[in-house]
Amino acid sequence: MTHADDEIGTPHRADAPFPLNSRHLPLPEVRTLPAPPRKLWRIIGPGIVAAGVGLSSGEFILWPYIASQAGLVFLWGAVVGVVTQWFLNMEIERYTLATGETAITGFNRYWRHWGAVLVALTYAANLWPGWATGSATMLSYVFGGEPTVIAVCLLLLIGAILTLAPVVYTALERLLFVKVALIGGFFALAVIFAIKASSWKELPEAATHIGQFPSELGVAVLMGALAYAGAGGGQNLCQSNWIRDKGFGMGHYVPRLVSPVTGKEDAASGSAAGYVFVPEGENLLRWKRWWRFANTEQAVTFGLATVVTIVLSSLLAHSTLFGTPGLSNDVGFVREEGEVLQSQVGGWFGVLFWLIGAFSLFSAATGIVDYTSRLAADVLKSTYLRGSRLPESRLYFWLVWGLVAIGVTILGLGLDQPLVLLVVSACVAGLMMFVYSGLLLYMNRKALPAPLKVRSYRAAALVWAVGLFGVLSVLTVRQQIENLFG
């Protein structure tokens, strides 16, 4: 069964409602757009998943590091970065709400290999298991032990969570709901016990210094922080998959990704590339309700939650380490912050800080393995293996364990973040977002009917994203070349 049984009707070929390109993929079927549920709180979740995966090293290391070195004058950049990503996420959601297809499938309608290119870039950025090793390092601060061994155990646990849960999205959503709740609770304690009044007094600098870059930290680092506040890279694209599994819009008709071990495959998957509706009458009224809800859900659960977390983590770092010379710019920075919290607040608070950080990075690593494997499985099944009887869930299973195996192998060989891989990771995310920002603008103008297509200030936001990530890509590549050959 699909997400619900109502209003499926008799599907037929779509020849008129949507001007979709059928050169590489078949046209979708026409069905009625399902009505949003009356109790909309029941389908809140994809924004929380996006925030939960995105709240990781940037929020616990990069932004606090900037605040500790340059004060709070650059926090305006976090708001700009998150707002830019909100617009990107909504254009990714727009296409999936309207067609039931992922944005990557939509790109493949124009060139068959766009998905393969974007997935390859996602893998290039995520092969090194940095989030799992960061989590393991923080656990070693509390419990001792060898971080490499702990990281291997965490990677195996991630593989088990993602491939043994009956419905993958549901397991991920629950894990990240817990993460967001724990982070919220921790920062509530931080406001009471750790963040000083002097830091609160300096917070208005974030609003009064808009456009100012603390250049002593390097333009590329600051541009990266601005662009990747929240999510970034392939994670934004996976918003399509997450809202589809939650049953948003025409994703209501698409089977959810389940475990091939414990889950039950949906027999109603069919051969349609997607599902569209005639944009008139009741369908159009329902579309407006879906669009309004999706925007609100993403703004509150992704946008607001991310900005608040970045601000509070920066205030905490500012209260403890502002002006301290010689701070680490990697996960070691978190050790120094935790030690200061232990001395200023109490041993318990420093330990809690490390445990929350470890769980945050672990759950982020889980989300990263999920979205990397999910994007690859979707591309393989929708484009290259359409005629195969191999289910997408089976592809996902092997891709998850393949990524885990690569991570374990890297750790087992004792490789310490190979330089070439770091250079690739630093460059590909910005390049990837530059590419798909432009593709989204083209697709959501060309592939959707007039009442649904992107226009006005939202189209302008996509143009801004193309420019921002284009500049970021050039700056990052130039900096890495200077590092290699300077």
RADA-V920515 format. One record per residue. OMEGA is omega in radians with two decimals (* if undefined). BURIAL is b if it has 16 or more other ideal C-beta (glycine too) atoms within 10 Angstrom, else e. Layout:
# RADA-V920515
((OMEGA BURIAL) (OMEGA BURIAL))
This chain:
# RADA-V920515
((3.04 e) (-3.05 b) (3.10 b) (-3.04 e) (-2.99 e) (2.92 e) (3.12 e) (3.08 e) (3.13 e) (-3.11 e) (3.02 e) (-3.07 e) (3.13 e) (-3.12 b) (-3.03 e) (-2.93 e) (-3.09 b) (3.14 b) (-3.09 e) (3.10 b) (-3.13 e) (-3.11 e) (-3.05 e) (-3.12 e) (3.14 b) (3.07 e) (-3.14 b) (3.10 b) (3.11 b) (3.05 b) (3.10 b) (3.06 b) (-3.14 b) (3.08 b) (3.02 e) (3.12 b) (-3.13 e) (3.13 e) (-3.01 e) (-3.14 e) (-3.13 e) (-3.12 e) (2.98 b) (-3.14 b) (-3.09 b) (3.09 b) (3.08 b) (3.10 b) (3.12 b) (3.12 b) (-3.09 b) (3.10 b) (-3.08 b) (-3.13 b) (-3.07 b) (-3.01 b) (3.12 b) (-3.09 b) (-3.10 b) (-3.10 b) (-2.96 b) (-3.12 b) (3.04 b) (3.10 b) (3.10 b) (-3.13 b) (-3.12 b) (-3.09 b) (-3.01 b) (-3.07 b) (-3.01 b) (-3.01 b) (-3.08 b) (-3.13 b) (3.05 b) (-3.14 b) (3.11 b) (3.13 b) (3.11 b) (-3.14 b) (-3.12 b) (3.12 b) (3.09 b) (3.14 b) (3.06 b) (3.10 b) (3.10 b) (-3.13 b) (-3.11 b) (3.08 b) (3.02 b) (3.12 b) (-3.12 b) (-3.09 b) (-3.11 b) (3.06 b) (-3.05 b) (-2.99 b) (-3.02 b) (3.08 b) (2.99 b) (3.10 b) (3.14 b) (3.07 b) (3.08 b) (3.09 b) (-3.11 b) (3.08 b) (-3.12 b) (3.00 e) (-2.94 e) (-3.00 e) (3.09 e) (-3.13 b) (3.14 b) (3.12 b) (-3.10 b) (3.09 b) (3.11 b) (3.09 e) (3.11 b) (3.10 b) (-3.13 b) (-3.13 b) (-2.95 b) (-3.11 b) (3.14 b) (-3.04 b) (-3.02 b) (-3.11 b) (3.11 b) (3.12 b) (3.07 b) (3.08 b) (-3.13 b) (3.13 b) (3.13 b) (3.05 b) (3.13 b) (3.07 b) (-3.06 b) (-2.98 e) (-3.03 e) (3.13 e) (-3.13 e) (-3.10 e) (-3.12 b) (3.12 b) (3.12 e) (-3.13 b) (3.10 b) (3.12 b) (3.12 e) (3.11 b) (3.10 b) (3.09 e) (3.09 e) (3.10 b) (-3.14 b) (-3.13 e) (-3.03 b) (-3.07 b) (3.10 b) (3.09 e) (-3.11 b) (3.05 e) (-2.97 b) (-3.10 b) (-3.11 b) (3.12 b) (3.14 b) (-3.14 b) (-3.14 b) (3.12 e) (-3.06 b) (2.98 b) (3.11 b) (3.14 e) (-3.10 b) (3.12 b) (3.14 e) (3.12 b) (3.10 b) (3.12 e) (3.14 e) (-3.10 b) (3.00 b) (3.07 e) (3.14 e) (3.11 b) (-3.10 e) (-2.94 e) (-2.88 e) (-3.08 b) (-3.03 b) (3.11 e) (-3.14 e) (3.10 e) (3.08 b) (-3.11 e) (-3.13 e) (-3.11 b) (3.12 e) (3.08 e) (3.12 e) (-3.13 b) (-3.06 e) (-3.13 e) (3.14 b) (-3.11 e) (-3.14 e) (3.10 e) (3.01 b) (-2.93 b) (-3.13 e) (3.14 e) (3.13 b) (-3.07 e) (-3.09 b) (3.11 b) (-3.10 b) (3.09 b) (3.08 b) (3.10 b) (3.13 b) (-3.05 b) (-3.02 b) (3.02 b) (-3.13 b) (-3.05 b) (3.12 b) (3.09 b) (-3.08 b) (-3.09 b) (3.13 b) (-3.13 b) (-3.10 b) (3.05 b) (3.06 b) (-3.08 b) (-3.09 b) (3.14 b) (3.10 b) (3.10 b) (3.10 b) (3.07 b) (3.14 b) (3.00 b) (-3.13 b) (2.99 b) (3.05 b) (-3.05 b) (-3.05 b) (3.14 b) (3.10 b) (3.10 b) (-3.08 b) (3.07 b) (3.07 b) (-3.12 b) (-3.04 e) (-3.07 e) (3.14 b) (-3.13 e) (3.11 e) (-3.11 b) (-3.05 e) (-3.06 e) (3.07 e) (-3.11 e) (-3.10 e) (3.05 b) (3.14 b) (-3.11 b) (3.12 b) (-3.12 b) (3.07 b) (-3.01 b) (3.10 b) (3.06 e) (-3.10 e) (3.10 e) (-3.11 b) (3.06 e) (3.11 e) (3.10 b) (-3.12 b) (3.10 e) (3.10 e) (-3.08 b) (3.12 b) (3.14 e) (-3.10 b) (3.10 b) (-3.13 b) (-3.13 e) (-3.12 b) (-3.12 b) (-3.07 b) (-2.99 e) (3.07 b) (-3.02 b) (-3.07 b) (-3.12 e) (-3.12 b) (-3.13 b) (-3.14 b) (-3.14 e) (3.13 b) (-3.13 b) (-3.10 b) (3.11 b) (3.09 b) (3.08 b) (3.14 b) (3.12 b) (3.12 b) (-3.13 b) (-3.03 b) (-2.94 b) (-3.05 b) (3.11 b) (3.14 e) (-3.12 e) (3.00 e) (3.14 e) (3.06 b) (3.07 e) (3.05 e) (-3.09 e) (3.08 b) (3.07 e) (-3.11 b) (3.09 b) (3.14 b) (3.12 b) (3.13 b) (3.14 b) (3.09 e) (3.10 b) (3.09 b) (-3.11 b) (-3.07 e) (-3.06 e) (-3.10 b) (-3.11 e) (-3.10 e) (-3.05 e) (3.07 b) (3.09 b) (3.11 b) (3.11 b) (3.14 b) (-3.14 b) (3.10 b) (3.10 b) (3.13 b) (3.13 b) (3.12 b) (-3.13 b) (3.09 b) (-3.13 b) (3.04 b) (3.10 b) (3.09 b) (3.11 b) (-3.13 b) (3.07 b) (3.12 b) (-3.02 b) (3.08 b) (-3.13 b) (-3.13 b) (3.11 b) (-3.13 b) (-3.14 b) (-3.14 b) (-3.14 b) (-3.13 b) (-3.06 b) (-3.04 b) (-3.01 b) (-2.99 b) (-3.09 e) (-3.08 e) (-3.12 e) (-3.09 e) (3.08 e) (3.10 e) (-3.09 e) (3.13 b) (-3.13 b) (3.12 b) (3.06 b) (-3.14 b) (-3.14 b) (-3.09 b) (3.10 b) (3.09 b) (-3.09 b) (3.04 b) (3.12 e) (3.07 b) (-3.12 b) (3.10 e) (3.12 b) (3.12 b) (3.12 b) (3.11 e) (3.14 b) (-3.13 b) (3.11 e) (3.12 e) (3.14 e) (-3.09 e) (3.13 e) (-3.11 e) (-3.04 e) (-3.11 e) (-3.13 e) (3.09 b) (3.12 e) (3.12 b) (-3.12 b) (-3.11 b) (-3.05 b) (-2.91 b) (-3.07 b) (3.12 b) (3.11 b) (-3.13 b) (-3.11 b) (3.02 b) (-3.11 b) (-3.03 b) (2.99 b) (3.08 b) (3.12 b) (3.12 b) (3.12 b) (-3.14 b) (-3.04 e) (-3.06 b) (2.93 b) (-2.98 e) (-2.97 e) (-3.07 b) (3.10 b) (-3.01 b) (-3.10 e) (-3.03 e) (-2.96 b) (3.13 b) (-3.14 b) (3.02 e) (-3.01 e) (3.10 e) (3.04 e) (3.10 b) (3.11 e) (3.09 b) (3.07 b) (3.08 e) (-3.12 b) (3.10 b) (3.14 b) (-3.11 e) (-3.08 b) (3.02 b) (3.09 b) (3.14 e) (-3.14 b) (-3.14 b) (-3.13 e) (-3.10 b) (3.12 b) (-3.13 b) (3.13 e) (-3.13 b) (3.09 b) (3.10 e) (3.12 e) (-3.09 e) (-2.97 e) (-3.11 e) (* e))
